[in-house]
Structure formats: C-alpha cells, structure tokens
Amino acid sequence: MAIPDIFKQRAQSENWDLNDAAMLTSNQTIEADVIIIGTGAGGGVSAEVLSQSGLKVVMIEEGGLHTSDDFNMDELEALPSLYQEGATRSSKDGAINILQGRAVGGTTVVNWTSSFRTPAATLNHWGTHHGVKGFSPEEMQPYFEKMEQRLNVEKWAMAPNANNDILKKGCEKNNWSWSVIPRNVAGCWDLGYCGTGCPTNAKQSMLVTTVPEALKNGATLYYRCSANTLTFSENKVESVECLALGKDGKTPTGVKLSFKAKHIVLSGGAINNPGLLLRSDAPDPHGLIGKRTTIHPVNLNLAKMPDTVNPFYGAPQSIYSDHFQWPDTDEMGFKLEVPPIQPVMGGQIAGFHGVQLTETMESLPNLQGTLALMRDGFSEESQGGTVELDHTGKPILDYPVTDYLWKGLRKAHHVMAEIQFAAGAKSVKPLHMDANFYTNLTECKKAIDSLPQALFRQRIMTAHLMGGCVMGEDPSSSVINSQGHFHHADNLSIIDGSAFPTSIGANPQLSIYGLALKQSSELAKQLKAG
C-alpha cells in the first residue's frame, strides 16, 4: 500500500511557503514577527503554537527537507543525510559518540519514539536546587497531557520484539521492576528502522505534525540554511545572519540571508544553541553559555542468545526498567532500555575492527543489546560538560568522564549482565574494547571489574543532549529564565532541551514537547499583547 508523502500531498493545495536555500542565487533580507531557529521538538512545537496565534513565523533549519518518499530504510543513505556530521559527531576528545538529527523535524525524525514525561523527581530537583519556577509535576501535567494527545503518545500495545522481551524476562527473573514504553506513533507498521526516518509517516515527528501545521497557518520554512551569528545591539537581537548551504547540505554557496523579527527563538539543541551564542559574542557576564551540558552517557552489553533475536526488526524500544534509576545512595542512577541493532549502526556502536567486528556481526541474528542511560547532572561529582568553539567556529562538547561516572558505568555493566544471563544468554560481552564474550555471570562480572576504565577502551555514546543554556531565575547561575527568555536580551528566547538544568533521567523528547508548549504559549500571549 502506497503511503502519501505529506509534503507532496499538501504543500501545493495549502500553499506552503517552502524555500530551499541551496537554490537561492542572491542575498536576501526576510522579516517576520518571530524567527525560530531549528525545527525539532522545541522549534516544531513553538512554530505550531506561535503560528496558531496569528503571528507571522519563519522557521530556519540547517538540515535538508527529507520526507517519507525519501525514507527507504537504507542506513547508508540515512546516516549521512539525517544526522549531525553524518552520524560522526563526537565529544571534543572523540571518546563519546553523539547521535543527533539534522533535518526538517530535527532528531524527532530519527529517534526511536520513546516518550516519557519528565520524572517528578527531576522536576522537583529543578525547583529545589536550580530555582526553576512553574515546572512542578502538577504544573506540567496539563502540558504533557496535551502533547500526548497531539502526538498520539500511548504505551506500545503490541507484544515486544525479542530484543525488548529479553530485558523484560531478565528483570522478571531478578524481581526487578519494568514497564512498557509509551511511543508517539499512529498506525505503526512495526518495521524497526525508526532511526532512518519513517517511510509510513506513523512516527508522529515534527516533520509530519507541527511543522506542516505551522506551514498551513502561514509560516515560512527555509531549509539548508545555517544560522551563523546573531547581531546584538542594546539588549536586543537585531538580526539572524545565515549562510545558504549547497545541495550537499554542508558547503556554503556564498549566498547570505538576514532575518529580522520582533522576537527570536533558538531551538537548535544543546550543542548548536551555545555554539551560535558563542559565535555571536552574546552577552554572558557570568560565563554560563555552554556550561552544564548533560548527555545521558550510555554504555551497553551485547548478549548471544540461543534463539533468533533479529534485533533489527520490530518497535525499537518498548520495554524499560527504572529499577536502578533513583538509588538511595549518592551513586549515579540509570535507566535500562535496549537499542535496535541494524547492521551499519550496530557496527558503528560496537566500535570493533577487523576479525573482532566480523565475528560479532556474524552473530547479529542472535545478538541482544541492553543499554543504560546514566542520569548525569544531579550530583556535585556530575556537572556535565561544556560547549566551546573549535578553531573553525564549530561547536564542540568537552565532556569529562569522572570517577563518579566510571563507577556508575561499571555498576550498569554488572546489572545488564545479570539481566541477560537471567534471560538465557549463552554469553555476554560488555561493550569494551578489551572485553570478550563470557559464558557465565561470575566470569563476566570478574572481567567487568578488571577492565580498564579508560577513554577509547570503554565504549560510551549518547543520543540525548540537554543543558548548555540552562534556565533559572537567577542570572548569576542561569542563561534564561523559567519562561525561556534570555537574561541579557529582551527579544530572545531559548525553547528546547538546552534549557534543562540537569539530564531528564528518561528519553527527553516528551520533556521538550511539554516545555515548548508551556513556554511558547506564554510567549504567544506576550507578543500578541504588546
């Protein structure tokens, strides 16, 4: 059954204003009521809300416009075109792989659809320790409810695939709690290749929901358009200066675009937002821009199972466990989930080479993966990293791996091994360059304790980027206030996950949706009033 491409189906009939900056041949100046930089979870929701209020909205997106007709479940096409730096983005030292979307719709186009409300403990921590106002669990509940309805967020109703079922079985055997993951899908075909873009439009990403709605409301979209600098003058942003990118999505064409508006919204994410502000010499009297960037550091175990798993098919994530998320001690908590293991992404995540990689990937049909999302930012020993600029002006994350994090990673390896062996694994391998597949739990735990805790030996990655422009009411400890307004410019807001003072302790997309709905609704009222 052919699935109609939303953009091809509706763009002409609804007179959508779409502009591919790669096709422009001369410099331009564009004016609007609101300029939104980024079209992911924060920017997409903000564009819908602000355009619904009658404001003239212009969306700026660095990535390309890729729609369902382009999504063919081919990793070798998707990774270079839909991810930041072709899915090769990493921390400053290269030790942490960073997976982040780069397209109209942002990371919502390529994420695995897991949709959790911000845990109450996290929201309460923000109020108590970071002075955030208006984000209590009770105050956020209506915003989460509205976004869950808008994006069809519900617990996955189908049986988990084998990859996820192993996590469930292992938790049950150990008497550890687990639950079913809510997903933002409608009519999902259960294909499993969510990370390459949804060819059936089942994933309720910004690409198929809020961005089209904003365009229907008269918003304008410029894509392959890179925000280079903000021009600041007398406590205001006078303009957003952008570079048109060529059809490769990377090389500037020489065409420049200048955007001017009553209000500017940054929604480019926890690395790109600080990068833009730093390039622009934004007012920063306390040196806070780019600080406290948290990432949910992730480690993994691979297990060889006696039966076929085929970890590349079926809903990527449907089971999770928070059993170790909020420990009674000060040790780092973590959330347990599984990753889908498609061949290309699986090989990249494994990080092995030569015979070791070949032998591991030969076992792919029987491989199961379990991952731990480490909850950073909640302890004095875990303050996240810092976004800075490299010699070319590109933003890059310097993220120190502390003894506190090493201890948490080691415990997570132990727990994941216990789950996998309890679920019947023949052998388990902590994802570490010096590890082997171990055939029993005692041997595996002994190896985990002896493996060197060192960068480039321990595999660490992340797909969750938070902080860097953290919110709070005190300008001496925050970049924006609790409404998202930049402390040092009257017409600048930052509305996305870069506002979070800590990591979430859960996949962050629904947290960003709720924050964006709250802050953009308040902004719409302010702009309409005055």
C-alpha positions, -999 to 999 in steps of 0.1 A, spaced: 0 0 0 14 34 -10 17 59 17 11 95 5 40 119 12 25 147 33 47 174 19 40 164 -17 3 159 -10 -4 191 9 23 217 1 6 229 -31 -30 226 -21 -23 245 12 1 270 -4 30 262 19 59 286 17 90 263 14 124 277 5 155 256 -3 183 280 5 206 259 -18 186 272 -48 189 309 -40 212 329 -62 213 363 -44 214 377 -8 181 382 9 166 400 39 135 384 54 112 400 81 87 383 103 71 385 138 91 355 151 121 337 138 126 302 150 160 285 145 156 248 145 126 226 137 130 197 161 110 191 193 113 226 206 112 245 174 84 225 158 60 229 188 69 266 191 62 271 154 28 255 156 17 274 188 30 308 176 16 305 141 -18 294 155 -19 327 175 -17 347 142 19 357 143 40 356 112 66 328 118 97 319 99 114 286 106 151 282 98 166 247 95 202 238 88 193 203 76 175 193 45 139 186 38 136 148 37 101 133 36 86 98 36 92 92 -1 129 96 7 129 71 36 139 37 22 153 21 54 188 23 39 213 32 67 240 41 42 217 68 28 201 79 60 230 84 83 249 109 61 218 129 53 197 129 85 223 131 113 247 158 125 281 154 109 269 123 91 264 104 124 301 110 133 296 138 158 316 132 189 329 148 221 360 170 219 383 142 226 365 118 203 357 94 231 319 97 232 298 92 201 269 117 197 239 108 176 217 138 168 193 146 140 199 172 113 168 177 91 135 194 90 119 179 121 153 175 138 160 145 159 123 137 161 127 123 125 153 97 136 146 89 172 132 56 184 98 71 196 102 65 233 81 92 250 83 97 288 71 126 309 98 143 329 101 123 361 86 141 391 119 137 410 137 156 382 111 185 381 112 188 419 151 188 418 150 217 394 128 237 417 147 229 448 183 231 435 181 254 404 154 279 412 132 270 383 96 283 386 64 268 372 78 234 364 64 213 393 48 179 383 13 194 389 20 225 368 35 204 339 8 177 339 -16 196 315 12 203 290 23 167 290 -13 156 285 -19 179 256 12 169 238 5 132 244 -29 137 228 -14 158 200 13 132 191 -7 100 199 16 90 228 4 57 242 20 26 257 30 2 230 1 -22 226 18 -49 207 40 -76 222 76 -66 225 101 -78 199 126 -104 211 152 -78 217 130 -60 242 114 -91 256 148 -103 269 150 -72 290 115 -79 304 124 -116 311 157 -107 328 140 -82 350 113 -106 360 138 -134 368 156 -109 391 124 -95 406 133 -61 393 106 -37 381 99 -30 344 72 -14 323 61 -7 287 73 23 269 49 49 256 56 57 219 45 86 197 32 66 167 -1 62 149 -7 31 127 29 19 132 40 -9 108 65 -23 134 93 -21 109 121 -13 134 140 12 112 129 43 130 164 57 130 164 60 93 132 80 90 97 66 90 86 56 55 49 52 66 45 85 84 35 66 115 61 82 137 45 115 149 76 135 145 76 173 139 81 166 102 45 152 99 27 171 127 37 205 140 58 218 110 30 210 85 5 227 108 27 258 111 30 259 73 -7 256 70 -11 285 93 11 307 70 45 301 84 76 301 62 103 275 61 139 280 50 160 248 49 196 241 41 200 275 59 227 277 86 223 303 113 258 317 116 255 347 140 231 368 159 236 405 158 232 420 193 225 457 199 212 475 231 197 444 248 182 431 216 189 408 187 188 429 156 191 401 131 199 365 125 227 362 99 226 329 79 245 311 53 228 292 24 242 256 21 246 238 -11 228 206 -21 253 186 -1 239 203 30 274 213 41 291 237 18 281 274 19 271 286 -15 281 322 -9 245 334 -6 237 352 27 203 356 43 195 382 70 164 375 91 148 403 113 119 399 137 103 412 168 113 381 186 139 353 181 136 317 193 166 294 195 157 257 192 188 242 177 197 219 206 222 217 235 253 219 213 242 242 185 224 268 206 255 276 228 276 275 196 255 301 179 256 323 210 293 320 214 300 328 178 278 359 182 296 372 213 263 371 231 262 389 265 274 364 291 286 382 322 288 351 343 304 328 316 274 303 317 267 298 280 276 262 271 281 251 307 262 222 324 256 203 291 243 169 302 240 139 278 228 107 295 261 88 289 252 54 276 271 20 279 259 -13 265 262 -51 269 258 -75 240 245 -110 246 245 -140 223 211 -157 227 203 -194 219 173 -184 198 169 -159 170 165 -123 181 168 -103 149 173 -71 168 168 -50 136 131 -57 133 101 -45 154 95 -15 175 130 -4 186 121 3 222 91 -10 240 103 -22 275 123 -3 301 133 -5 337 137 23 362 146 -1 390 181 15 393 171 50 384 168 66 418 191 48 442 190 55 480 227 63 479 245 92 461 256 68 433 246 76 397 212 62 387 204 48 353 175 37 331 176 4 313 164 0 277 175 -18 246 189 -4 213 179 -17 179 209 -32 161 207 -26 124 239 -36 106 255 -3 100 246 14 132 254 -18 151 288 -19 136 294 17 144 282 14 180 303 -18 186 334 1 175 354 -30 169 376 -36 139 388 -65 117 381 -100 128 366 -89 161 339 -68 142 333 -95 116 328 -122 142 305 -100 163 284 -90 133 282 -127 121 262 -133 153 238 -104 145 206 -125 142 212 -139 177 225 -107 193 206 -88 220 217 -54 233 209 -38 266 218 -2 274 220 20 304 211 58 303 233 73 330 215 101 348 240 129 349 238 164 364 223 155 398 255 153 418 284 177 426 305 149 410 285 150 378 281 185 364 280 177 327 303 192 301 310 225 283 302 235 247 330 256 232 341 266 197 368 249 178 393 268 155 367 269 127 339 282 149 321 249 151 306 240 184 321 210 202 313 194 235 341 189 261 327 162 284 349 149 313 343 113 324 347 115 362 354 87 387 317 91 397 306 83 362 331 54 358 317 38 389 281 42 375 291 27 342 307 -3 359 276 -10 380 254 -7 349 275 -34 332 270 -57 361 233 -52 362 229 -56 324 249 -89 326 226 -102 353 196 -94 332 210 -110 301 222 -142 317 189 -145 337 170 -143 303 191 -172 290 221 -157 273 248 -181 261 274 -154 266 276 -117 274 301 -91 263 304 -57 280 309 -32 252 346 -25 259 375 -28 235 393 -53 258 363 -75 267 353 -109 253 321 -128 253 319 -145 287 299 -177 292 287 -173 328 278 -144 351 307 -150 376 333 -148 348 316 -118 332 314 -98 365 350 -106 373 360 -93 338 339 -61 342 358 -53 374 391 -58 358 385 -40 325 405 -7 324 382 23 329 397 44 302 386 66 273 386 48 239 386 14 257 351 18 273 325 24 247 304 55 256 278 72 234 247 93 237 216 104 217 203 128 244 217 163 246 205 187 273 216 219 290 241 244 279 216 273 282 201 263 315 170 280 329 165 295 364 155 329 378 190 340 390 211 355 361 242 346 380 235 309 377 213 306 346 212 317 309 174 320 306 146 324 330 119 299 336 98 313 307 127 307 283 137 344 280 174 351 276 185 372 307 205 397 286 184 403 255 147 414 256 136 397 224 154 364 226 141 331 239 156 296 240 130 269 239 143 233 238 163 208 258 192 231 262 171 248 289 172 217 312 194 223 343 201 185 345 195 155 324 160 142 324 166 106 335 144 95 306 144 99 268 138 136 266 115 143 236 83 145 256 100 167 282 109 191 254 74 190 239 59 199 273 84 227 279 80 241 244 42 241 247 43 259 280 69 285 271 57 292 235 21 295 247 33 321 272 54 338 246 24 340 221 3 358 247 31 383 255 37 390 218 0 394 210 -5 417 239 23 441 231 
